[in-house]
């Protein structure tokens, strides 16, 4: 198999994330939660914004946020209760290594370094990527809470303490004074 076939297979596998649902929300009663791809997209948007606010180059943050959950194309998204029964970090690492094994060497090396950087949590970029992941979950919890899933509030009380950067904390503080539909309601107000 040539490089383009291997790359195409990797792209197809990444597309599986559009069909893998985020499982943690089922515990709080959300019947049809967003997909891992939905989460990854907004996580990348948040990562870019936080990188700019924190004055670091956004490329590494974008890589980390976009590919952080790629392994879930194979092992799905396991909520915290399910994770208790698995050596999840080992499974994620093994899966990720297999996923990138047949990619061109430069791509494989970049993905490997990116994953190690994210897992080690030693660089400002890795902190921002992790904050983006947490912040995306917080925003999703707020949206679900506003849709009537009251148990989502528990996540909103616990998760903010894990935010590392000032920008992420300030963005979440701002969310407390706004509704999730405010952005479009203000655009749709009747104007003469």
C-alpha positions as CSV (number, residue, x, y, z in Angstrom):
1,X,0.0,0.0,0.0
2,X,1.4,3.4,-0.9
3,X,1.5,6.5,1.3
4,X,-1.6,8.0,-0.3
5,X,-3.6,4.9,0.5
6,X,-2.4,4.9,4.1
7,X,-3.2,8.6,4.4
8,X,-6.7,8.1,2.9
9,X,-7.4,5.3,5.3
10,X,-6.3,7.6,8.2
11,X,-8.7,10.3,7.0
12,X,-11.5,7.7,6.6
13,X,-10.9,6.5,10.2
14,X,-11.0,10.1,11.5
15,X,-14.4,10.4,9.9
16,X,-15.6,7.7,12.3
17,X,-15.5,10.3,15.0
18,X,-18.6,11.9,13.4
19,X,-20.5,8.7,14.4
20,X,-19.0,8.2,17.8
21,X,-21.2,9.8,20.5
22,X,-19.7,11.4,23.6
23,X,-20.8,8.8,26.2
24,X,-20.5,10.8,29.5
25,X,-23.6,12.8,28.8
26,X,-25.7,9.6,28.8
27,X,-25.0,9.4,32.5
28,X,-26.8,12.8,33.1
29,X,-29.7,11.8,30.8
30,X,-28.8,13.3,27.4
31,X,-30.3,10.8,25.0
32,X,-28.3,11.8,21.8
33,X,-25.1,13.6,22.8
34,X,-22.8,15.4,20.4
35,X,-20.2,13.3,18.5
36,X,-16.5,13.2,19.2
37,X,-16.0,15.1,16.0
38,X,-18.4,17.9,17.2
39,X,-16.4,18.1,20.4
40,X,-13.0,18.1,18.6
41,X,-14.1,20.9,16.2
42,X,-15.2,23.3,18.9
43,X,-12.2,22.3,21.1
44,X,-9.9,23.4,18.2
45,X,-11.8,26.7,17.9
46,X,-11.4,27.3,21.6
47,X,-7.8,26.2,21.5
48,X,-7.0,28.7,18.7
49,X,-8.7,31.5,20.7
50,X,-6.9,30.6,23.9
51,X,-3.5,30.4,22.1
52,X,-4.0,33.9,20.8
53,X,-5.1,35.2,24.1
54,X,-2.2,33.6,25.9
55,X,0.3,34.7,23.2
56,X,1.5,31.4,22.0
57,X,1.6,30.1,18.5
58,X,-1.7,28.3,17.8
59,X,-0.5,25.6,15.4
60,X,0.6,23.1,18.1
61,X,-2.5,23.8,20.1
62,X,-4.6,23.2,17.0
63,X,-2.9,19.9,16.4
64,X,-3.4,18.8,20.0
65,X,-7.0,19.7,20.1
66,X,-7.9,18.2,16.7
67,X,-6.1,14.9,17.3
68,X,-6.4,14.5,21.0
69,X,-9.4,12.1,20.7
70,X,-8.6,10.4,17.4
71,X,-8.1,7.0,19.2
72,X,-11.8,7.1,20.0
73,X,-12.5,6.2,16.3
74,X,-11.4,2.7,17.4
75,X,-12.1,2.4,21.2
76,X,-15.0,4.9,21.3
77,X,-15.6,7.5,24.0
78,X,-15.6,5.9,27.5
79,X,-17.3,7.9,30.3
80,X,-15.5,8.2,33.7
81,X,-17.4,5.3,35.2
82,X,-16.4,3.0,32.3
83,X,-12.8,4.2,32.4
84,X,-12.5,2.9,36.0
85,X,-12.3,-0.7,34.6
86,X,-9.7,-0.1,31.9
87,X,-6.0,0.9,31.7
88,X,-7.2,3.7,29.4
89,X,-4.0,5.6,29.0
90,X,-2.3,2.4,27.8
91,X,-5.2,1.6,25.4
92,X,-5.2,5.1,24.0
93,X,-1.4,5.1,23.5
94,X,-1.5,1.7,21.8
95,X,-4.4,2.7,19.6
96,X,-2.8,6.0,18.6
97,X,0.5,4.3,17.8
98,X,-1.3,1.9,15.5
99,X,-3.3,4.6,13.8
100,X,-0.2,6.6,12.8
101,X,2.1,3.7,12.1
102,X,1.7,3.7,8.3
103,X,1.7,7.4,7.8
104,X,4.7,9.1,6.1
105,X,7.6,9.5,8.6
106,X,7.4,13.2,9.0
107,X,3.7,13.1,9.7
108,X,4.1,10.2,12.1
109,X,6.9,12.0,14.0
110,X,4.9,15.2,14.2
111,X,1.8,13.3,15.6
112,X,4.0,11.3,18.0
113,X,5.7,14.5,19.4
114,X,2.3,16.2,19.6
115,X,0.7,13.4,21.6
116,X,3.7,13.2,24.0
117,X,3.6,16.9,24.5
118,X,-0.1,16.8,25.3
119,X,0.2,13.9,27.6
120,X,3.2,15.3,29.5
121,X,1.4,18.6,30.1
122,X,4.7,20.5,30.4
123,X,4.4,23.2,27.7
124,X,2.1,26.3,27.6
125,X,0.6,24.8,24.4
126,X,-0.3,21.6,26.1
127,X,-1.9,23.4,29.0
128,X,-3.9,25.5,26.5
129,X,-5.0,22.4,24.6
130,X,-6.1,20.7,27.8
131,X,-7.9,23.9,28.9
132,X,-9.7,24.0,25.5
133,X,-10.8,20.4,26.0
134,X,-12.2,21.2,29.5
135,X,-13.7,24.5,28.4
136,X,-15.5,22.8,25.5
137,X,-17.0,20.2,27.9
138,X,-18.0,23.0,30.3
139,X,-19.7,24.9,27.5
140,X,-21.5,21.8,26.3
141,X,-22.6,21.1,29.9
142,X,-24.0,24.7,30.1
143,X,-25.9,24.1,26.8
144,X,-27.3,20.8,28.0
145,X,-28.2,22.4,31.4
146,X,-30.1,25.2,29.6
147,X,-31.9,22.5,27.5
148,X,-33.2,21.0,30.8
149,X,-30.6,18.3,31.6
150,X,-30.2,19.5,35.2
151,X,-27.5,16.9,36.1
152,X,-25.1,18.6,33.7
153,X,-24.7,21.3,36.4
154,X,-22.6,19.0,38.5
155,X,-19.9,19.0,35.8
156,X,-20.1,22.8,35.6
157,X,-19.3,23.0,39.4
158,X,-16.4,20.6,39.4
159,X,-14.5,21.1,36.1
160,X,-13.6,24.8,36.3
161,X,-11.0,24.1,39.0
162,X,-9.0,22.2,36.4
163,X,-8.6,25.2,34.1
164,X,-4.9,26.2,34.0
165,X,-4.7,29.4,32.0
166,X,-6.1,32.8,33.0
167,X,-7.8,33.2,29.6
168,X,-9.7,29.9,30.0
169,X,-10.8,30.9,33.5
170,X,-11.9,34.4,32.3
171,X,-13.8,32.9,29.4
172,X,-15.6,30.5,31.7
173,X,-16.4,33.3,34.1
174,X,-17.9,35.3,31.2
175,X,-20.1,32.3,30.3
176,X,-21.7,32.6,33.8
177,X,-23.3,35.9,32.9
178,X,-24.6,34.8,29.4
179,X,-27.1,32.4,28.1
180,X,-26.0,30.0,25.4
181,X,-28.6,31.4,23.0
182,X,-27.7,35.0,23.6
183,X,-25.5,35.2,20.5
184,X,-28.2,34.4,18.0
185,X,-31.1,36.0,19.9
186,X,-29.4,39.4,19.7
187,X,-29.0,38.9,16.0
188,X,-32.6,38.0,15.4
189,X,-34.2,40.9,17.3
190,X,-36.7,42.8,15.3
191,X,-35.1,45.9,13.8
192,X,-36.8,48.8,12.0
